[in-house]
Each structure stands twice: as structure tokens, then as C-alpha cells.
Amino acid sequence: MQIPAYPTETIIAYTTVPLKLGFGAADEVGYEAKRLGAKKVLIFTDKNLRATGHPGRLKKIIEKEGIGIDIYDDIHVEPTDKSFDKAANDLRGNEFDLYVAIGGGSTIDTTKAVNLLITYPAPILEYVNKPIGNARPVPGPLKPTLVLPTTSGSGSEATPASVLDILDLKVKTGISHPHLRPTMALIDPLLTVSTSPEITASTGMDVLTHALESYTSMPYDKRKRPDHPSQRAAYIGSNIISDIFCIKAIEIVGKYLRRAVADPYDLEARWHMMLGSTLAGIGFGNSGVHIPHSMAYPIGGMVRDYRPAGYNVEEDMVPHGQAVTITAPAAFKFTAPVWPEKHAHAAELLGLNPGGMSVTEAAMALSDEIIQLMKDIEFPNGLSELGSTEADIPQIVDGTLKQQRLLVGCPRRVGEKELTQIAKESMKYW
Ligand SMILES: [Fe+2]
């Protein structure tokens, strides 16, 4: 049969990570390491998490299987090109045949990048997305990786991406390729109970933005068909499969994030937020994100005079979850008119009772639902609370325009003028 040559994409290409989700999933790390044939394992973690005892416990479980093991805990929160290089240089020459990442997005992303830099050595910018780097495809499979997320947020356990700051350019960007996706995720809600309310709030809002951006992203069949299957982008745009995951993730955040922030030991809320994080990761890891994540890159990259409460850090940083959420109410007010049905549905999933509202009115109310959630979990009130002023807007807009890989996912044409308006509206919400 001759397939007609459509100009737009007709294929949903879907890959995701094998996973085990539930209380006690972390205890199966030894079994999985042995199943993968590991002889020498390296655990990646950060110092704060190491102090909780979780990485030490995993080490014992893996040792019981007769497998050699080391721990590396020099992970930089919100990692950078320099921190990736340092970790790769520290570890080069060791013969590890399995990596285990236990931590938040920073730890999982560092593990992915170090695995890449050690397996296929090259200057990191070779692999970084265009236009900042050369976007060289990952040459082949990496060493197997088991990941154990300790926050309900990044979804990095399910995605083919690693995010980093390029320090000299003051910009956040990423490396994305299917070979970066972990071999398996062990998702255990018990690992999240030591997370502070502020980190729970920030990472939980990251889940929400993943799901909302992904659900409303430019559909796959409105995008150009790749000339060859190898050129299909990692993020293909919204589609029926990723929508299923995103819808459930939005509903879960609306129901459980307030509870998880209020009580770290609310295990029902923790279990659901872990599920929501993973579902959103499976969704956006395929369809992609758009304006809030694009704007978060320069917002995070140009931080000054801001130390977030609840994070034990010794330098200025904007947590990724705060950077992505802070423009979300303004961004979804901008995109709602072009796809009111999906925005209205998202608002309802977050708890809106549309009553006698029109679809467009309900779509515009999505922004209010996000703001109400931010208030309820004591989130920073706009960019001004993260240390930015109106004078920073041109630089934020300029940095956002460099994220074309993500901005192509926006369902509405967006340029300098529109981003400037969104940044202005994001300064203060209430
Ligand atoms: Fe994110």
C-alpha cells in the first residue's frame, strides 16, 4: 500500500520508562541490580539526602546481593555545565557497570549527563540543545541506570532529558535524547516524607506545569512531518496518549498537593503525588512543555539575592518548580483563548465549578485556579518575590526566545511582545 505523503505528522511515537511504583519499591533495588547483571554499582546522591540515611540503606540492600558499590554525593542542586564536568572528571576511569540515582531532578539529571560524558567523552556543549550547543545525538546506548526519585516533581525518572545551567551564558538549557531515559524507575513514596513543605510545594507545582503545558501543547498532527524517522523530535506535541497521563496528573495535584504540603506524613497524599509526578513525566516526556518552562530557564539562570526557604543551599538559586510556576498564571491566560476546551477542562480538573460559565470563561479561570493553589501552599507571589524587577524583563524575554526547542510547543504564536506582556503580568499576582 502506498502511504500518502502528508505534510504534517501522522505518527504518535511513544516510549516510556519501565517502573515500579509503591511503598517499598526502593527495597527492590538489589533485585533489579542483580537482574541487570551488575558487578560494580555507583550510587549518585546529594549530601543533604545522604544525611537522611536512605542512600546508605540502598547500599546495604545492593551489597547483600554480592555486588560491589560506591556512593558519590557531590551533586550540585540545580546543576551546571561545570558541576557535570566536575562529577564526570571525578569518576572517569572507574569501572562501574550500573548507576543508581537517588534524589530529586538535580541528582537524576546529573547521573544521566555523567553517564553520557563518561561513555562518550566530548565537551558538554556538543550534546546541549541548539542554539546554545551543537545538539549532537547521543551515539549509542548508555550504561544502565536505576533511578529512585525523592521528590514528587521533576518527572526526570521518566524523561529523556537532563537540564543544566550554562554558567557563562547565565542560561538554563538541556540535553535531550531517547538514550538518556533511565533503564528503570523505582518510585517509592516513603522516600518523600523527609522533604520540606517548601520543596514539596515547589516540586508539586512543577508536576502541575508539566501536565498543563503538555496537555495544551501544539498537537503532534499540526507539526511538520520529519523527513526521516531519525529526525523526529524527542517532544512530539500533545496527543491522545500523553493527554491521558496529563489529565490524571492535573486531577491528582488539585486533590492532593495541599495535603502533602500541610502534612509530610500524609502517606495517602504522598503516594498520589508520586503517582502524579510520574504520570506527568510520562506525559510531558513525550509531548513536551511550552511557555512556563521556556521562561523558567532564564529566570533560574539569572538569579541574584534569592535564597529559597526550606532549601538547605549556600548560594542564590531559584528552585526549578518556583521558576516554572511563577509565569504559569499569565502564560495560560495568554494561551486559553486559542484552545478554550482544554484549558476549561484543566480548570475543572483543578476544582473549578464552571456553573453557568461559557467554555471561554472557564478557560480563562484556569489562571485563577493556579493562583488559588499558589496561595494555599504559601508560594512566592510573582517574579518580584524571586528578586526580579521590571528592568530584568528584557533579559528574561531574550533568554526565553533562545528556548525555541520548547517554545515551538506553544499553541499560540509567541514572540518578544507577547513574552514581555506575560513577564509583566507575572511580577505580582495578589
Ligand atoms: Fe519541570
Residues whose N, C-alpha, C, O or C-beta is under 5 A from the ligand:
A	BS01	LIG	S154 D206
